[in-house]
Amino acid sequence: MFDAEGKIVPVTLVEAGPCFVLQLKGKEKDGYSAVQIGYEELVPKKIKKPLKSKPYRHIREFDPEKEYKIGDMIDISIFSEGEKIKVSGISKGKGFAGAVKKWGFRGRSSTHGTKHEERTIGSTGCRFPQRVIKGRKMAGRMGSERVTVKNLKIQKIDLESNILAIKGAVPGRKGTLLEIRI
């Protein structure tokens, strides 16, 4: 996009809502207070019997920010242009990665007899307690974890098609379910 001064602004287009309030949880009945909302209504042909009461693909609970009633619609009209938001989602999965890629380890020098060990992590423990201590940074699966990006700015709002233009990048691949908070 271009801003008012004619400068290029990188944006991510996010389809946001509408979401519907499905259930209100109270401290006296459930032990905690929350608002349960649903997003992306299912086609009636694809609804299984347990989902007949709440026919939504995504159902999540949040702390109530204000008073809601069952059936209320939450859409992008609660946001305003120029507002700072937090966006949470599941990051892109990178598969199995070594410690150099996953943790930024330096690896070993390629001189003085090093053979096929340039990207190894080196020693993983010590003489006592004769085991690998919990939390040691080693190779393993990378990505696919919940990430929150703060201080993203809403550049533009399209009320007709429920699309937010958010300045910068948001976590996850295309089609990822995101949580947008003020």
Secondary structure, 3 states (H helix, E strand, C coil): CECCCCCECCEEEEECCCEEEEEEECHHHHCCCEEEEEEEECCHHHCCHHHCCCCEEEEEEECCCCCCCCCCEECHHHCCCCCEEEEEEECCEEEEECHHHHHCCCCCCCCCCCCCCCCCCCCCCCCCCCCCCCCCCCCEEEECCEEEEEEEEEEEEECCCCEEEEECCCCCCCCCCCEEEC
